[in-house]
Amino acid sequence: MNDTQTTETQVELLAELNGAKCRCGKKKQTGNTFCSRCYHALPFGLQGQLYLRFGQGYEAVYARCAKKLDAKGSGRA
Ligand SMILES: [Zn+2]
């Protein structure tokens, strides 16, 4: 389970993290996972976990965040 290889998902997540566009289509700060609107729509517990590093739980946290945002309907462009 603790595979150190970079997966396709990780590559995509890294590209998104380093990009200037949030998954919702809005502009975001490079290095931030989400735009401020998406970020603030997340439960506090998840917000804090976004500071986890790659390979140390970040991917799983991102997946949970994406699910939450989709459920809220704010994931639409
Ligand atoms: Zn957003």
N, CA, C, O and the ligand as a Tripos MOL2 file, in Angstrom:
@<TRIPOS>MOLECULE
protein
  309   307    78     0     0
PROTEIN
NO_CHARGES

@<TRIPOS>ATOM
      1 N           0.8190   -1.2230    0.0000 N.3       1 MET1
      2 CA          0.0000    0.0000    0.0000 C.3       1 MET1
      3 C           0.8500    1.2690    0.0000 C.2       1 MET1
      4 O           0.4680    2.2890   -0.5740 O.2       1 MET1
      5 N           2.0040    1.1880    0.6520 N.am      2 ASN2
      6 CA          2.8520    2.3800    0.7110 C.3       2 ASN2
      7 C           3.8000    2.4480   -0.4870 C.2       2 ASN2
      8 O           5.0230    2.4490   -0.3430 O.2       2 ASN2
      9 N           3.2050    2.5030   -1.6420 N.am      3 ASP3
     10 CA          3.9570    2.5530   -2.8740 C.3       3 ASP3
     11 C           4.5210    3.9620   -3.0600 C.2       3 ASP3
     12 O           3.7790    4.9410   -2.9840 O.2       3 ASP3
     13 N           5.8070    4.0650   -3.2990 N.am      4 THR4
     14 CA          6.3960    5.3940   -3.4470 C.3       4 THR4
     15 C           6.4140    5.8540   -4.8960 C.2       4 THR4
     16 O           6.8350    6.9690   -5.2030 O.2       4 THR4
     17 N           5.9520    4.9800   -5.7820 N.am      5 GLN5
     18 CA          5.9000    5.3590   -7.1890 C.3       5 GLN5
     19 C           4.8560    6.4460   -7.3970 C.2       5 GLN5
     20 O           3.8330    6.4920   -6.7150 O.2       5 GLN5
     21 N           5.1390    7.3090   -8.3460 N.am      6 THR6
     22 CA          4.1780    8.3580   -8.6550 C.3       6 THR6
     23 C           3.0920    7.7950   -9.5680 C.2       6 THR6
     24 O           3.3780    7.2880  -10.6520 O.2       6 THR6
     25 N           1.8890    7.8870   -9.1300 N.am      7 THR7
     26 CA          0.7800    7.3740   -9.9160 C.3       7 THR7
     27 C           0.2310    8.4720  -10.8300 C.2       7 THR7
     28 O           0.5710    9.6470  -10.6990 O.2       7 THR7
     29 N          -0.6080    8.0580  -11.7380 N.am      8 GLU8
     30 CA         -1.2200    9.0220  -12.6470 C.3       8 GLU8
     31 C          -2.0370   10.0550  -11.8770 C.2       8 GLU8
     32 O          -2.0540   11.2390  -12.2110 O.2       8 GLU8
     33 N          -2.7010    9.5780  -10.8560 N.am      9 THR9
     34 CA         -3.5130   10.4850  -10.0410 C.3       9 THR9
     35 C          -2.6370   11.5440   -9.3980 C.2       9 THR9
     36 O          -2.9940   12.7210   -9.3450 O.2       9 THR9
     37 N          -1.4820   11.1060   -8.9080 N.am     10 GLN10
     38 CA         -0.5740   12.0560   -8.2620 C.3      10 GLN10
     39 C          -0.0800   13.0960   -9.2520 C.2      10 GLN10
     40 O           0.0470   14.2750   -8.9200 O.2      10 GLN10
     41 N           0.2010   12.6490  -10.4760 N.am     11 VAL11
     42 CA          0.6510   13.5820  -11.4990 C.3      11 VAL11
     43 C          -0.4270   14.6210  -11.7710 C.2      11 VAL11
     44 O          -0.1450   15.8140  -11.8900 O.2      11 VAL11
     45 N          -1.6470   14.1560  -11.8650 N.am     12 GLU12
     46 CA         -2.7660   15.0740  -12.1110 C.3      12 GLU12
     47 C          -2.9590   16.0430  -10.9480 C.2      12 GLU12
     48 O          -3.1830   17.2380  -11.1420 O.2      12 GLU12
     49 N          -2.8660   15.5040   -9.7440 N.am     13 LEU13
     50 CA         -3.0500   16.3470   -8.5620 C.3      13 LEU13
     51 C          -1.9550   17.3970   -8.4570 C.2      13 LEU13
     52 O          -2.2100   18.5450   -8.0930 O.2      13 LEU13
     53 N          -0.7310   16.9860   -8.7810 N.am     14 LEU14
     54 CA          0.3880   17.9280   -8.7260 C.3      14 LEU14
     55 C           0.2050   19.0420   -9.7490 C.2      14 LEU14
     56 O           0.4460   20.2150   -9.4660 O.2      14 LEU14
     57 N          -0.2270   18.6480  -10.9390 N.am     15 ALA15
     58 CA         -0.4470   19.6320  -11.9960 C.3      15 ALA15
     59 C          -1.5220   20.6210  -11.5690 C.2      15 ALA15
     60 O          -1.4210   21.8180  -11.8370 O.2      15 ALA15
     61 N          -2.5430   20.1130  -10.9070 N.am     16 GLU16
     62 CA         -3.6270   20.9760  -10.4500 C.3      16 GLU16
     63 C          -3.1400   21.9040   -9.3390 C.2      16 GLU16
     64 O          -3.4840   23.0850   -9.2950 O.2      16 GLU16
     65 N          -2.3380   21.3410   -8.4530 N.am     17 LEU17
     66 CA         -1.8010   22.1200   -7.3400 C.3      17 LEU17
     67 C          -0.9150   23.2580   -7.8420 C.2      17 LEU17
     68 O          -0.9410   24.3640   -7.3010 O.2      17 LEU17
     69 N          -0.1380   22.9780   -8.8720 N.am     18 ASN18
     70 CA          0.7800   23.9830   -9.4110 C.3      18 ASN18
     71 C           0.1240   24.8860  -10.4450 C.2      18 ASN18
     72 O           0.7220   25.8640  -10.8960 O.2      18 ASN18
     73 N          -1.0820   24.5610  -10.8090 N.am     19 GLY19
     74 CA         -1.8000   25.3690  -11.7830 C.3      19 GLY19
     75 C          -2.5140   26.5350  -11.1310 C.2      19 GLY19
     76 O          -2.4820   26.6920   -9.9100 O.2      19 GLY19
     77 N          -3.1590   27.3520  -11.9520 N.am     20 ALA20
     78 CA         -3.8440   28.5370  -11.4390 C.3      20 ALA20
     79 C          -5.3510   28.4130  -11.5950 C.2      20 ALA20
     80 O          -6.0820   29.4020  -11.5420 O.2      20 ALA20
     81 N          -5.7980   27.1810  -11.7900 N.am     21 LYS21
     82 CA         -7.2250   26.9790  -11.9920 C.3      21 LYS21
     83 C          -7.7490   25.9140  -11.0410 C.2      21 LYS21
     84 O          -7.2170   24.8060  -10.9650 O.2      21 LYS21
     85 N          -8.7830   26.2640  -10.3320 N.am     22 CYS22
     86 CA         -9.4110   25.3390   -9.3990 C.3      22 CYS22
     87 C         -10.2360   24.3240  -10.1900 C.2      22 CYS22
     88 O         -10.5640   24.5550  -11.3540 O.2      22 CYS22
     89 N         -10.5620   23.2190   -9.5630 N.am     23 ARG23
     90 CA        -11.3640   22.1960  -10.2320 C.3      23 ARG23
     91 C         -12.7530   22.7120  -10.5800 C.2      23 ARG23
     92 O         -13.4280   22.1360  -11.4330 O.2      23 ARG23
     93 N         -13.1820   23.7720   -9.9420 N.am     24 CYS24
     94 CA        -14.4980   24.3370  -10.2310 C.3      24 CYS24
     95 C         -14.4370   25.2670  -11.4400 C.2      24 CYS24
     96 O         -15.4690   25.7020  -11.9500 O.2      24 CYS24
     97 N         -13.2160   25.5680  -11.8950 N.am     25 GLY25
     98 CA        -13.0740   26.4290  -13.0630 C.3      25 GLY25
     99 C         -12.6460   27.8460  -12.7210 C.2      25 GLY25
    100 O         -12.2680   28.6130  -13.6070 O.2      25 GLY25
    101 N         -12.7040   28.1990  -11.4400 N.am     26 LYS26
    102 CA        -12.3080   29.5420  -11.0200 C.3      26 LYS26
    103 C         -10.7950   29.6370  -10.8650 C.2      26 LYS26
    104 O         -10.0940   28.6290  -10.7890 O.2      26 LYS26
    105 N         -10.3170   30.8680  -10.8210 N.am     27 LYS27
    106 CA         -8.8960   31.0840  -10.6180 C.3      27 LYS27
    107 C          -8.5400   30.8030   -9.1690 C.2      27 LYS27
    108 O          -9.3140   31.0740   -8.2510 O.2      27 LYS27
    109 N          -7.3540   30.2540   -8.9910 N.am     28 LYS28
    110 CA         -6.8740   30.0220   -7.6320 C.3      28 LYS28
    111 C          -5.4020   30.3690   -7.5840 C.2      28 LYS28
    112 O          -4.7620   30.5950   -8.6110 O.2      28 LYS28
    113 N          -4.8830   30.4060   -6.3780 N.am     29 GLN29
    114 CA         -3.4570   30.6870   -6.2150 C.3      29 GLN29
    115 C          -2.6500   29.4390   -6.4890 C.2      29 GLN29
    116 O          -2.9930   28.3530   -6.0200 O.2      29 GLN29
    117 N          -1.5830   29.5890   -7.2450 N.am     30 THR30
    118 CA         -0.6850   28.4700   -7.4990 C.3      30 THR30
    119 C          -0.1540   27.9460   -6.1700 C.2      30 THR30
    120 O           0.3060   28.7140   -5.3260 O.2      30 THR30
    121 N          -0.2230   26.6480   -5.9980 N.am     31 GLY31
    122 CA          0.2440   26.0710   -4.7490 C.3      31 GLY31
    123 C          -0.8880   25.7730   -3.7880 C.2      31 GLY31
    124 O          -0.7290   25.0090   -2.8360 O.2      31 GLY31
    125 N          -2.0330   26.3850   -4.0450 N.am     32 ASN32
    126 CA         -3.2130   26.0660   -3.2550 C.3      32 ASN32
    127 C          -4.0010   24.9830   -3.9820 C.2      32 ASN32
    128 O          -4.0470   24.9530   -5.2120 O.2      32 ASN32
    129 N          -4.6100   24.1080   -3.2200 N.am     33 THR33
    130 CA         -5.3570   23.0300   -3.8570 C.3      33 THR33
    131 C          -6.6210   23.5550   -4.5150 C.2      33 THR33
    132 O          -6.9470   23.1880   -5.6440 O.2      33 THR33
    133 N          -7.3350   24.4270   -3.7880 N.am     34 PHE34
    134 CA         -8.6100   24.9350   -4.2860 C.3      34 PHE34
    135 C          -8.6400   26.4600   -4.2710 C.2      34 PHE34
    136 O          -7.7840   27.1040   -3.6630 O.2      34 PHE34
    137 N          -9.6360   27.0260   -4.9460 N.am     35 CYS35
    138 CA         -9.8630   28.4610   -4.8300 C.3      35 CYS35
    139 C         -10.4410   28.7190   -3.4400 C.2      35 CYS35
    140 O         -10.8600   27.7870   -2.7540 O.2      35 CYS35
    141 N         -10.4590   29.9660   -3.0370 N.am     36 SER36
    142 CA        -10.8930   30.2530   -1.6690 C.3      36 SER36
    143 C         -12.3500   29.8490   -1.4400 C.2      36 SER36
    144 O         -12.7210   29.4650   -0.3300 O.2      36 SER36
    145 N         -13.1640   29.9330   -2.4730 N.am     37 ARG37
    146 CA        -14.5700   29.5880   -2.3240 C.3      37 ARG37
    147 C         -14.7330   28.0920   -2.0200 C.2      37 ARG37
    148 O         -15.4570   27.7070   -1.1010 O.2      37 ARG37
    149 N         -14.0530   27.2700   -2.8020 N.am     38 CYS38
    150 CA        -14.1170   25.8300   -2.5720 C.3      38 CYS38
    151 C         -13.5040   25.4920   -1.2120 C.2      38 CYS38
    152 O         -14.0400   24.6870   -0.4510 O.2      38 CYS38
    153 N         -12.3830   26.1210   -0.9350 N.am     39 TYR39
    154 CA        -11.6750   25.8390    0.3120 C.3      39 TYR39
    155 C         -12.5690   26.1170    1.5170 C.2      39 TYR39
    156 O         -12.6320   25.3250    2.4570 O.2      39 TYR39
    157 N         -13.2570   27.2540    1.4720 N.am     40 HIS40
    158 CA        -14.0810   27.6190    2.6130 C.3      40 HIS40
    159 C         -15.3750   26.8290    2.6720 C.2      40 HIS40
    160 O         -16.0820   26.8540    3.6800 O.2      40 HIS40
    161 N         -15.6830   26.1270    1.5890 N.am     41 ALA41
    162 CA        -16.8820   25.2830    1.5910 C.3      41 ALA41
    163 C         -16.6030   23.9410    2.2510 C.2      41 ALA41
    164 O         -17.5170   23.1630    2.5250 O.2      41 ALA41
    165 N         -15.3260   23.6850    2.5020 N.am     42 LEU42
    166 CA        -14.9320   22.4070    3.0950 C.3      42 LEU42
    167 C         -15.0770   22.4360    4.6130 C.2      42 LEU42
    168 O         -14.9380   23.4830    5.2460 O.2      42 LEU42
    169 N         -15.3600   21.2620    5.1870 N.am     43 PRO43
    170 CA        -15.3910   21.1940    6.6510 C.3      43 PRO43
    171 C         -14.0110   21.5080    7.2030 C.2      43 PRO43
    172 O         -12.9960   21.1880    6.5840 O.2      43 PRO43
    173 N         -13.9800   22.1260    8.3530 N.am     44 PHE44
    174 CA        -12.7210   22.5540    8.9500 C.3      44 PHE44
    175 C         -11.7060   21.4160    9.0480 C.2      44 PHE44
    176 O         -10.5170   21.6130    8.7960 O.2      44 PHE44
    177 N         -12.1740   20.2480    9.4070 N.am     45 GLY45
    178 CA        -11.2800   19.0980    9.5540 C.3      45 GLY45
    179 C         -10.5500   18.7570    8.2760 C.2      45 GLY45
    180 O          -9.3820   18.3680    8.2950 O.2      45 GLY45
    181 N         -11.2480   18.9050    7.1640 N.am     46 LEU46
    182 CA        -10.6280   18.5840    5.8800 C.3      46 LEU46
    183 C          -9.6820   19.6900    5.4380 C.2      46 LEU46
    184 O          -8.6440   19.4090    4.8410 O.2      46 LEU46
    185 N         -10.0220   20.9360    5.7200 N.am     47 GLN47
    186 CA         -9.1560   22.0620    5.3510 C.3      47 GLN47
    187 C          -7.7600   21.8600    5.9070 C.2      47 GLN47
    188 O          -6.7690   22.0460    5.2010 O.2      47 GLN47
    189 N          -7.6840   21.4810    7.1650 N.am     48 GLY48
    190 CA         -6.3990   21.3050    7.8240 C.3      48 GLY48
    191 C          -5.5950   20.1710    7.2150 C.2      48 GLY48
    192 O          -4.3660   20.2170    7.1660 O.2      48 GLY48
    193 N          -6.3100   19.1490    6.7500 N.am     49 GLN49
    194 CA         -5.6150   17.9750    6.2130 C.3      49 GLN49
    195 C          -5.0430   18.2010    4.8250 C.2      49 GLN49
    196 O          -4.2540   17.3880    4.3440 O.2      49 GLN49
    197 N          -5.4300   19.2960    4.1690 N.am     50 LEU50
    198 CA         -4.8870   19.5860    2.8390 C.3      50 LEU50
    199 C          -3.4020   19.9500    2.9140 C.2      50 LEU50
    200 O          -2.7170   20.0080    1.8930 O.2      50 LEU50
    201 N          -2.9190   20.1930    4.1170 N.am     51 TYR51
    202 CA         -1.5030   20.5190    4.2570 C.3      51 TYR51
    203 C          -0.6390   19.2820    4.3740 C.2      51 TYR51
    204 O           0.5780   19.3720    4.5360 O.2      51 TYR51
    205 N          -1.2770   18.1280    4.2900 N.am     52 LEU52
    206 CA         -0.5130   16.8840    4.2630 C.3      52 LEU52
    207 C           0.2860   16.8450    2.9760 C.2      52 LEU52
    208 O          -0.1120   17.4310    1.9690 O.2      52 LEU52
    209 N           1.3950   16.1630    3.0120 N.am     53 ARG53
    210 CA          2.2420   16.0870    1.8330 C.3      53 ARG53
    211 C           1.7980   14.9730    0.8950 C.2      53 ARG53
    212 O           1.0540   14.0620    1.2580 O.2      53 ARG53
    213 N           2.2840   15.0950   -0.2990 N.am     54 PHE54
    214 CA          2.0640   14.0530   -1.2840 C.3      54 PHE54
    215 C           2.6170   12.7430   -0.7530 C.2      54 PHE54
    216 O           3.7160   12.7030   -0.2000 O.2      54 PHE54
    217 N           1.8630   11.6820   -0.9220 N.am     55 GLY55
    218 CA          2.3180   10.3750   -0.4740 C.3      55 GLY55
    219 C           2.1200   10.1760    1.0160 C.2      55 GLY55
    220 O           2.4060    9.1050    1.5520 O.2      55 GLY55
    221 N           1.6260   11.2200    1.6860 N.am     56 GLN56
    222 CA          1.4100   11.1000    3.1290 C.3      56 GLN56
    223 C          -0.0590   11.3310    3.4750 C.2      56 GLN56
    224 O          -0.4010   11.7170    4.5930 O.2      56 GLN56
    225 N          -0.8910   11.0900    2.5150 N.am     57 GLY57
    226 CA         -2.3190   11.2070    2.7690 C.3      57 GLY57
    227 C          -3.0130   12.2800    1.9540 C.2      57 GLY57
    228 O          -4.2410   12.3600    1.9440 O.2      57 GLY57
    229 N          -2.2420   13.0980    1.2750 N.am     58 TYR58
    230 CA         -2.8210   14.2110    0.5080 C.3      58 TYR58
    231 C          -3.8460   13.7250   -0.5190 C.2      58 TYR58
    232 O          -4.9310   14.2910   -0.6480 O.2      58 TYR58
    233 N          -3.4800   12.6720   -1.2420 N.am     59 GLU59
    234 CA         -4.3520   12.1660   -2.3000 C.3      59 GLU59
    235 C          -5.7180   11.7660   -1.7450 C.2      59 GLU59
    236 O          -6.7570   12.0790   -2.3260 O.2      59 GLU59
    237 N          -5.6940   11.0760   -0.6220 N.am     60 ALA60
    238 CA         -6.9450   10.6210   -0.0150 C.3      60 ALA60
    239 C          -7.7700   11.8150    0.4640 C.2      60 ALA60
    240 O          -8.9940   11.8310    0.3320 O.2      60 ALA60
    241 N          -7.0850   12.8080    1.0180 N.am     61 VAL61
    242 CA         -7.7760   13.9990    1.5010 C.3      61 VAL61
    243 C          -8.3960   14.7460    0.3230 C.2      61 VAL61
    244 O          -9.5260   15.2290    0.3980 O.2      61 VAL61
    245 N          -7.6370   14.8270   -0.7580 N.am     62 TYR62
    246 CA         -8.1560   15.5030   -1.9550 C.3      62 TYR62
    247 C          -9.4210   14.8070   -2.4370 C.2      62 TYR62
    248 O         -10.4090   15.4610   -2.7710 O.2      62 TYR62
    249 N          -9.3860   13.4870   -2.4730 N.am     63 ALA63
    250 CA        -10.5430   12.7190   -2.9380 C.3      63 ALA63
    251 C         -11.7590   13.0000   -2.0620 C.2      63 ALA63
    252 O         -12.8760   13.1290   -2.5610 O.2      63 ALA63
    253 N         -11.5340   13.0910   -0.7590 N.am     64 ARG64
    254 CA        -12.6520   13.3690    0.1650 C.3      64 ARG64
    255 C         -13.1740   14.7840   -0.0490 C.2      64 ARG64
    256 O         -14.3820   15.0170   -0.0220 O.2      64 ARG64
    257 N         -12.2670   15.7180   -0.2610 N.am     65 CYS65
    258 CA        -12.6570   17.1130   -0.4950 C.3      65 CYS65
    259 C         -13.4860   17.2170   -1.7740 C.2      65 CYS65
    260 O         -14.5200   17.8840   -1.8110 O.2      65 CYS65
    261 N         -13.0080   16.5380   -2.8260 N.am     66 ALA66
    262 CA        -13.6960   16.6000   -4.1090 C.3      66 ALA66
    263 C         -15.1110   16.0590   -3.9650 C.2      66 ALA66
    264 O         -16.0550   16.5950   -4.5440 O.2      66 ALA66
    265 N         -15.2420   15.0060   -3.1990 N.am     67 LYS67
    266 CA        -16.5620   14.4020   -2.9820 C.3      67 LYS67
    267 C         -17.4770   15.3870   -2.2600 C.2      67 LYS67
    268 O         -18.6390   15.5580   -2.6290 O.2      67 LYS67
    269 N         -16.9430   16.0230   -1.2410 N.am     68 LYS68
    270 CA        -17.7190   16.9930   -0.4580 C.3      68 LYS68
    271 C         -18.1700   18.1450   -1.3460 C.2      68 LYS68
    272 O         -19.3220   18.5760   -1.2980 O.2      68 LYS68
    273 N         -17.2380   18.6330   -2.1550 N.am     69 LEU69
    274 CA        -17.5450   19.7830   -3.0060 C.3      69 LEU69
    275 C         -18.5810   19.4040   -4.0600 C.2      69 LEU69
    276 O         -19.4680   20.1950   -4.3810 O.2      69 LEU69
    277 N         -18.4640   18.2000   -4.5910 N.am     70 ASP70
    278 CA        -19.4330   17.7490   -5.5820 C.3      70 ASP70
    279 C         -20.8040   17.6190   -4.9350 C.2      70 ASP70
    280 O         -21.8170   17.9680   -5.5410 O.2      70 ASP70
    281 N         -20.8340   17.1190   -3.7140 N.am     71 ALA71
    282 CA        -22.0920   16.9370   -3.0110 C.3      71 ALA71
    283 C         -22.7620   18.2770   -2.7430 C.2      71 ALA71
    284 O         -23.9880   18.3700   -2.7010 O.2      71 ALA71
    285 N         -21.9490   19.3120   -2.5630 N.am     72 LYS72
    286 CA        -22.4820   20.6430   -2.3030 C.3      72 LYS72
    287 C         -22.9030   21.3400   -3.5890 C.2      72 LYS72
    288 O         -23.5950   22.3580   -3.5640 O.2      72 LYS72
    289 N         -22.4790   20.7800   -4.7000 N.am     73 GLY73
    290 CA        -22.8530   21.3810   -5.9750 C.3      73 GLY73
    291 C         -22.0050   22.5640   -6.3570 C.2      73 GLY73
    292 O         -22.3580   23.3090   -7.2710 O.2      73 GLY73
    293 N         -20.8790   22.7560   -5.6690 N.am     74 SER74
    294 CA        -20.0240   23.8810   -5.9920 C.3      74 SER74
    295 C         -18.8870   23.4590   -6.9120 C.2      74 SER74
    296 O         -17.9880   24.2440   -7.2120 O.2      74 SER74
    297 N         -18.9400   22.2140   -7.3510 N.am     75 GLY75
    298 CA        -17.8920   21.7370   -8.2270 C.3      75 GLY75
    299 C         -18.1590   22.0470   -9.6910 C.2      75 GLY75
    300 O         -17.3560   21.7310  -10.5690 O.2      75 GLY75
    301 N         -19.2980   22.6680   -9.9310 N.am     76 ARG76
    302 CA        -19.6320   23.0040  -11.3110 C.3      76 ARG76
    303 C         -18.8780   24.2330  -11.8010 C.2      76 ARG76
    304 O         -18.6150   25.1550  -11.0290 O.2      76 ARG76
    305 N         -18.5400   24.2450  -13.0520 N.am     77 ALA77
    306 CA        -17.7910   25.3670  -13.6100 C.3      77 ALA77
    307 C         -18.7050   26.5680  -13.8020 C.2      77 ALA77
    308 O         -18.2560   27.6170  -14.2650 O.2      77 ALA77
    309 ZN        -12.9990   26.2930   -6.6780 Zn       78 ZN78
@<TRIPOS>BOND
     1     1     2 1
     2     2     3 1
     3     3     4 2
     4     3     5 am
     5     5     6 1
     6     6     7 1
     7     7     8 2
     8     7     9 am
     9     9    10 1
    10    10    11 1
    11    11    12 2
    12    11    13 am
    13    13    14 1
    14    14    15 1
    15    15    16 2
    16    15    17 am
    17    17    18 1
    18    18    19 1
    19    19    20 2
    20    19    21 am
    21    21    22 1
    22    22    23 1
    23    23    24 2
    24    23    25 am
    25    25    26 1
    26    26    27 1
    27    27    28 2
    28    27    29 am
    29    29    30 1
    30    30    31 1
    31    31    32 2
    32    31    33 am
    33    33    34 1
    34    34    35 1
    35    35    36 2
    36    35    37 am
    37    37    38 1
    38    38    39 1
    39    39    40 2
    40    39    41 am
    41    41    42 1
    42    42    43 1
    43    43    44 2
    44    43    45 am
    45    45    46 1
    46    46    47 1
    47    47    48 2
    48    47    49 am
    49    49    50 1
    50    50    51 1
    51    51    52 2
    52    51    53 am
    53    53    54 1
    54    54    55 1
    55    55    56 2
    56    55    57 am
    57    57    58 1
    58    58    59 1
    59    59    60 2
    60    59    61 am
    61    61    62 1
    62    62    63 1
    63    63    64 2
    64    63    65 am
    65    65    66 1
    66    66    67 1
    67    67    68 2
    68    67    69 am
    69    69    70 1
    70    70    71 1
    71    71    72 2
    72    71    73 am
    73    73    74 1
    74    74    75 1
    75    75    76 2
    76    75    77 am
    77    77    78 1
    78    78    79 1
    79    79    80 2
    80    79    81 am
    81    81    82 1
    82    82    83 1
    83    83    84 2
    84    83    85 am
    85    85    86 1
    86    86    87 1
    87    87    88 2
    88    87    89 am
    89    89    90 1
    90    90    91 1
    91    91    92 2
    92    91    93 am
    93    93    94 1
    94    94    95 1
    95    95    96 2
    96    95    97 am
    97    97    98 1
    98    98    99 1
    99    99   100 2
   100    99   101 am
   101   101   102 1
   102   102   103 1
   103   103   104 2
   104   103   105 am
   105   105   106 1
   106   106   107 1
   107   107   108 2
   108   107   109 am
   109   109   110 1
   110   110   111 1
   111   111   112 2
   112   111   113 am
   113   113   114 1
   114   114   115 1
   115   115   116 2
   116   115   117 am
   117   117   118 1
   118   118   119 1
   119   119   120 2
   120   119   121 am
   121   121   122 1
   122   122   123 1
   123   123   124 2
   124   123   125 am
   125   125   126 1
   126   126   127 1
   127   127   128 2
   128   127   129 am
   129   129   130 1
   130   130   131 1
   131   131   132 2
   132   131   133 am
   133   133   134 1
   134   134   135 1
   135   135   136 2
   136   135   137 am
   137   137   138 1
   138   138   139 1
   139   139   140 2
   140   139   141 am
   141   141   142 1
   142   142   143 1
   143   143   144 2
   144   143   145 am
   145   145   146 1
   146   146   147 1
   147   147   148 2
   148   147   149 am
   149   149   150 1
   150   150   151 1
   151   151   152 2
   152   151   153 am
   153   153   154 1
   154   154   155 1
   155   155   156 2
   156   155   157 am
   157   157   158 1
   158   158   159 1
   159   159   160 2
   160   159   161 am
   161   161   162 1
   162   162   163 1
   163   163   164 2
   164   163   165 am
   165   165   166 1
   166   166   167 1
   167   167   168 2
   168   167   169 am
   169   169   170 1
   170   170   171 1
   171   171   172 2
   172   171   173 am
   173   173   174 1
   174   174   175 1
   175   175   176 2
   176   175   177 am
   177   177   178 1
   178   178   179 1
   179   179   180 2
   180   179   181 am
   181   181   182 1
   182   182   183 1
   183   183   184 2
   184   183   185 am
   185   185   186 1
   186   186   187 1
   187   187   188 2
   188   187   189 am
   189   189   190 1
   190   190   191 1
   191   191   192 2
   192   191   193 am
   193   193   194 1
   194   194   195 1
   195   195   196 2
   196   195   197 am
   197   197   198 1
   198   198   199 1
   199   199   200 2
   200   199   201 am
   201   201   202 1
   202   202   203 1
   203   203   204 2
   204   203   205 am
   205   205   206 1
   206   206   207 1
   207   207   208 2
   208   207   209 am
   209   209   210 1
   210   210   211 1
   211   211   212 2
   212   211   213 am
   213   213   214 1
   214   214   215 1
   215   215   216 2
   216   215   217 am
   217   217   218 1
   218   218   219 1
   219   219   220 2
   220   219   221 am
   221   221   222 1
   222   222   223 1
   223   223   224 2
   224   223   225 am
   225   225   226 1
   226   226   227 1
   227   227   228 2
   228   227   229 am
   229   229   230 1
   230   230   231 1
   231   231   232 2
   232   231   233 am
   233   233   234 1
   234   234   235 1
   235   235   236 2
   236   235   237 am
   237   237   238 1
   238   238   239 1
   239   239   240 2
   240   239   241 am
   241   241   242 1
   242   242   243 1
   243   243   244 2
   244   243   245 am
   245   245   246 1
   246   246   247 1
   247   247   248 2
   248   247   249 am
   249   249   250 1
   250   250   251 1
   251   251   252 2
   252   251   253 am
   253   253   254 1
   254   254   255 1
   255   255   256 2
   256   255   257 am
   257   257   258 1
   258   258   259 1
   259   259   260 2
   260   259   261 am
   261   261   262 1
   262   262   263 1
   263   263   264 2
   264   263   265 am
   265   265   266 1
   266   266   267 1
   267   267   268 2
   268   267   269 am
   269   269   270 1
   270   270   271 1
   271   271   272 2
   272   271   273 am
   273   273   274 1
   274   274   275 1
   275   275   276 2
   276   275   277 am
   277   277   278 1
   278   278   279 1
   279   279   280 2
   280   279   281 am
   281   281   282 1
   282   282   283 1
   283   283   284 2
   284   283   285 am
   285   285   286 1
   286   286   287 1
   287   287   288 2
   288   287   289 am
   289   289   290 1
   290   290   291 1
   291   291   292 2
   292   291   293 am
   293   293   294 1
   294   294   295 1
   295   295   296 2
   296   295   297 am
   297   297   298 1
   298   298   299 1
   299   299   300 2
   300   299   301 am
   301   301   302 1
   302   302   303 1
   303   303   304 2
   304   303   305 am
   305   305   306 1
   306   306   307 1
   307   307   308 2
@<TRIPOS>SUBSTRUCTURE
     1 MET1         2 RESIDUE 1 A MET
     2 ASN2         6 RESIDUE 1 A ASN
     3 ASP3        10 RESIDUE 1 A ASP
     4 THR4        14 RESIDUE 1 A THR
     5 GLN5        18 RESIDUE 1 A GLN
     6 THR6        22 RESIDUE 1 A THR
     7 THR7        26 RESIDUE 1 A THR
     8 GLU8        30 RESIDUE 1 A GLU
     9 THR9        34 RESIDUE 1 A THR
    10 GLN10       38 RESIDUE 1 A GLN
    11 VAL11       42 RESIDUE 1 A VAL
    12 GLU12       46 RESIDUE 1 A GLU
    13 LEU13       50 RESIDUE 1 A LEU
    14 LEU14       54 RESIDUE 1 A LEU
    15 ALA15       58 RESIDUE 1 A ALA
    16 GLU16       62 RESIDUE 1 A GLU
    17 LEU17       66 RESIDUE 1 A LEU
    18 ASN18       70 RESIDUE 1 A ASN
    19 GLY19       74 RESIDUE 1 A GLY
    20 ALA20       78 RESIDUE 1 A ALA
    21 LYS21       82 RESIDUE 1 A LYS
    22 CYS22       86 RESIDUE 1 A CYS
    23 ARG23       90 RESIDUE 1 A ARG
    24 CYS24       94 RESIDUE 1 A CYS
    25 GLY25       98 RESIDUE 1 A GLY
    26 LYS26      102 RESIDUE 1 A LYS
    27 LYS27      106 RESIDUE 1 A LYS
    28 LYS28      110 RESIDUE 1 A LYS
    29 GLN29      114 RESIDUE 1 A GLN
    30 THR30      118 RESIDUE 1 A THR
    31 GLY31      122 RESIDUE 1 A GLY
    32 ASN32      126 RESIDUE 1 A ASN
    33 THR33      130 RESIDUE 1 A THR
    34 PHE34      134 RESIDUE 1 A PHE
    35 CYS35      138 RESIDUE 1 A CYS
    36 SER36      142 RESIDUE 1 A SER
    37 ARG37      146 RESIDUE 1 A ARG
    38 CYS38      150 RESIDUE 1 A CYS
    39 TYR39      154 RESIDUE 1 A TYR
    40 HIS40      158 RESIDUE 1 A HIS
    41 ALA41      162 RESIDUE 1 A ALA
    42 LEU42      166 RESIDUE 1 A LEU
    43 PRO43      170 RESIDUE 1 A PRO
    44 PHE44      174 RESIDUE 1 A PHE
    45 GLY45      178 RESIDUE 1 A GLY
    46 LEU46      182 RESIDUE 1 A LEU
    47 GLN47      186 RESIDUE 1 A GLN
    48 GLY48      190 RESIDUE 1 A GLY
    49 GLN49      194 RESIDUE 1 A GLN
    50 LEU50      198 RESIDUE 1 A LEU
    51 TYR51      202 RESIDUE 1 A TYR
    52 LEU52      206 RESIDUE 1 A LEU
    53 ARG53      210 RESIDUE 1 A ARG
    54 PHE54      214 RESIDUE 1 A PHE
    55 GLY55      218 RESIDUE 1 A GLY
    56 GLN56      222 RESIDUE 1 A GLN
    57 GLY57      226 RESIDUE 1 A GLY
    58 TYR58      230 RESIDUE 1 A TYR
    59 GLU59      234 RESIDUE 1 A GLU
    60 ALA60      238 RESIDUE 1 A ALA
    61 VAL61      242 RESIDUE 1 A VAL
    62 TYR62      246 RESIDUE 1 A TYR
    63 ALA63      250 RESIDUE 1 A ALA
    64 ARG64      254 RESIDUE 1 A ARG
    65 CYS65      258 RESIDUE 1 A CYS
    66 ALA66      262 RESIDUE 1 A ALA
    67 LYS67      266 RESIDUE 1 A LYS
    68 LYS68      270 RESIDUE 1 A LYS
    69 LEU69      274 RESIDUE 1 A LEU
    70 ASP70      278 RESIDUE 1 A ASP
    71 ALA71      282 RESIDUE 1 A ALA
    72 LYS72      286 RESIDUE 1 A LYS
    73 GLY73      290 RESIDUE 1 A GLY
    74 SER74      294 RESIDUE 1 A SER
    75 GLY75      298 RESIDUE 1 A GLY
    76 ARG76      302 RESIDUE 1 A ARG
    77 ALA77      306 RESIDUE 1 A ALA
    78 ZN78       309 GROUP 0 **** ****
